[in-house]
């Protein structure tokens, strides 16, 4: 049987993941602990990247890039007229689409809960008892139990 | 099916496409092949996701990602709301064990999509879904009627396989406030 090649999580995906552990008010952005990462070339699609810019949390993306040491020439802020700024879009593309986290953890900034990334798939499943009711919970005291299975 | 979505409605190319309950990733991979900017598949099942990855390698897809998540937990997708242009999905049909699952998926999909949701549903549930769509103030249309030959997959299935009729439905949003009015007057 063929060995499954390594896959990864893109920072585009990371930009929209939150910790939704019961009691956590602000589970965003998730810190990234990397055990293995890689840069893989992906076709540049300026139209798609332009479309995504307004939907992203740029600050979270920039910080993620910093923590992975892949900032390069990424602009710390979204520039004006970004649709026509190819250099800006190319850098955004590189960071969003080409940086791959293969193995590691996503860490909730509030509770410290770790979500494992294996083969590039973040596992956001919660254990029984961690699942909150619909809507953000009001309990302010974040427990410090790092419930890694 | 995806080809129709792209050529008739232009909802795939250069778009961010989500696939809820992606299973083995067939729709995700198809969307990626048709030129989606990126496709993100969501599923709860680790084994299914592993197959998705293998399939992705097979087709040399670079612009797709997968997440293991429980879509029935509404809190798990809060940050994704309206981030996708298009959602495509083949939700679990309501069976004895997970009744109403298809509607939970549909509701989630409508929260995540900005433009449209494409979903497969049993034709026998069409009226029910039509009522729901009205209630949620979304537009529903039938894009295609399909026939599936489903092999028995659960122990409680008595027949070896069943031939079922399935609709490919397209859901879109009314963009102005009074748009729903004509729909509800009946």
Interface residues (C-beta under 8 A of the other chain):
Chain A: X2 X4 X5 X7 X9 X10 X12 X13 X16 X17 X18 X20 X28 X40 X41 X42 X43 X45 X47 X48 X49 X51 X52 X55 X97 X119 X120 X121 X122 X123 X124 X125 X126 X131 X132 X134 X135
Chain B: X14 X15 X16 X37 X38 X40 X44 X46 X49 X50 X53 X54 X56 X57 X62 X63 X65 X66 X67 X68 X69 X70 X73 X74 X75 X76 X78 X79 X80 X82 X83 X85
